[in-house]
Amino acid sequence: MRNNKPLDARLAAWLVYPLRNTSVTPNHLTTVRLCTGLGACLLLAGGTPDLVNAGALCLALSNFLDHTDGELARMTGKTSNMGHYYDLASDAAVNVLLFVGIGIGLRHGVLGSDALLLGLVAGVAVAATFQLRLLIGKLTGRFRVEQPGLGLFEIEDIFYLLPLVAFFSLLQPFLIIAAIGAPVFAVWTLVTYLRLRRA
């Protein structure tokens, strides 16, 4: 077990430990994570304060559940290529549709139809980064693509702040920042991939 395992992954391992001798499989947990995440995107697209707040909470829960399948797979020896790619595809779907959902939800606000455009820009950039990270994983021979992070936290842990962002009506600046930051991160990932490929 890694000593530098993220904090939420440690909690996920503790929570799924009782499931190790049951019929629950890692793919079951991936499906729960996917459904929770897609539900969050739909709620965020609703645009009303109640739906947005509920969607933000569901997204934070989905982000946490993303760790449960891998932890159960490792402790039961049920890791597989199919499960790994199912998990990655679920991550990509939720993360891309998250920004699209936020854009749809904000379309009646100050940004108007530009909100959807910003959501699409952020979503496409996330999808591109996802694909590039897969390619980097193949180049480096790593089965698991590591998340950039610091100490006990990973970059994706920022999604745990989404309920606060939604509650304080900060989704508009969040989307604008994402529409700028996600493409920049995608370009940085592309540069990393090209450098590795030339090495």
Salt bridges, closest charged atoms under 4 A:
ASP8 OD2 - HIS67 NE2 2.90
ASP66 OD1 - ARG33 NE 3.66
GLU71 OE1 - LYS5 NZ 2.88
GLU71 OE2 - ARG74 NH2 3.04
ASP91 OD1 - ARG33 NH2 3.04
GLU146 OE1 - ARG2 NH1 3.42
GLU146 OE1 - ARG144 NH1 2.88
GLU154 OE2 - ARG144 NH2 3.99
GLU156 OE2 - HIS67 NE2 3.46
